[in-house]
Amino acid sequence: MMEAATQLAREHGVARLILMTQIENERAQHLYESLGWQRNTAFYGYLLDI
């Protein structure tokens, strides 16, 4: 499914995909990294509950 989404994005001229996961979700992190995704350590994510 991830590969299909990536291919569809390429076909539509998308240059970058971004995904997020919880810090504790190491299983997903390993999956994403095995598919070629790179961890971004240059940015922080922020949320605001209202």
Residue frames relative to the residue before (quaternion, step in Angstrom):
aa qw qx qy qz dx dy dz
M 1.0000 0.0000 0.0000 0.0000 0.00 0.00 0.00
M 0.6428 0.5151 -0.3259 0.4640 3.60 0.97 -0.81
E 0.6620 0.5050 -0.3078 0.4604 3.56 0.96 -0.85
A 0.6333 0.5228 -0.3309 0.4649 3.60 1.03 -0.73
A 0.6490 0.5065 -0.3156 0.4718 3.59 0.98 -0.81
T 0.6408 0.5213 -0.3192 0.4644 3.57 1.00 -0.82
Q 0.6638 0.5018 -0.3057 0.4628 3.57 0.91 -0.88
L 0.6412 0.5202 -0.3213 0.4637 3.58 0.95 -0.84
A 0.6388 0.5194 -0.3221 0.4673 3.58 0.98 -0.82
R 0.6358 0.5228 -0.3278 0.4637 3.61 0.94 -0.85
E 0.6646 0.5203 -0.3021 0.4430 3.58 0.91 -0.94
H 0.7258 0.3997 -0.2290 0.5109 3.58 1.17 -0.54
G 0.5957 -0.6352 0.3381 0.3568 3.57 1.24 0.40
V 0.3773 0.7178 -0.4998 0.3044 3.58 1.19 0.37
A 0.3117 -0.7886 0.5089 0.1482 3.58 -0.81 1.03
R 0.8168 0.0706 -0.0091 0.5726 3.60 1.09 -0.57
L 0.1739 -0.7442 0.6363 0.1054 3.52 -1.11 0.80
I 0.1321 -0.7761 0.6136 0.0605 3.55 -1.09 0.73
L 0.0393 0.7743 -0.6316 0.0074 3.55 -1.01 0.78
M 0.2077 -0.7651 0.5979 0.1186 3.53 -1.26 0.46
T 0.0307 -0.7698 0.6372 0.0202 3.52 -1.23 0.57
Q 0.5899 -0.5592 0.4303 0.3927 3.54 -1.19 0.41
I 0.6135 -0.5666 0.4066 0.3704 3.56 -1.12 0.70
E 0.6893 0.5021 -0.2749 0.4441 3.58 1.01 -0.83
N 0.6203 0.5746 -0.3397 0.4119 3.60 1.20 -0.41
E 0.0440 -0.8522 0.5213 -0.0101 3.55 0.55 1.20
R 0.5841 0.5843 -0.3741 0.4213 3.59 1.08 -0.61
A 0.6755 0.4706 -0.2884 0.4890 3.58 0.91 -0.90
Q 0.6294 0.5446 -0.3376 0.4396 3.58 0.96 -0.82
H 0.6539 0.4985 -0.3108 0.4767 3.58 0.97 -0.83
L 0.6235 0.5332 -0.3379 0.4612 3.59 1.02 -0.77
Y 0.6855 0.4878 -0.2950 0.4529 3.58 0.77 -1.02
E 0.6686 0.4931 -0.3055 0.4652 3.58 0.91 -0.86
S 0.6364 0.5208 -0.3331 0.4613 3.61 1.06 -0.65
L 0.6795 0.4603 -0.2755 0.5004 3.58 1.25 -0.45
G 0.6612 -0.5497 0.2923 0.4185 3.58 1.27 0.20
W 0.4645 0.6622 -0.4606 0.3655 3.60 1.24 -0.02
Q 0.2401 -0.7667 0.5810 0.1303 3.57 -1.13 0.70
R 0.4681 -0.6683 0.5061 0.2794 3.54 -0.98 0.90
N 0.2555 -0.7625 0.5803 0.1290 3.56 -0.90 0.98
T 0.0880 -0.8160 0.5708 0.0225 3.55 -0.57 1.14
A 0.5424 0.6523 -0.3824 0.3662 3.59 1.28 0.07
F 0.7669 0.3225 -0.1674 0.5290 3.60 1.21 -0.34
Y 0.2774 -0.7057 0.6234 0.1908 3.52 -1.26 0.54
G 0.3095 -0.7184 0.5846 0.2152 3.56 -1.14 0.59
Y 0.1334 -0.7891 0.5971 0.0549 3.56 -1.06 0.77
L 0.1027 -0.7696 0.6286 0.0453 3.55 -1.13 0.77
L 0.1031 -0.7663 0.6298 0.0740 3.53 -1.21 0.55
D 0.2024 -0.7598 0.6084 0.1079 3.57 -0.57 1.16
I 0.0464 -0.8133 0.5800 0.0016 3.59 -0.80 1.00
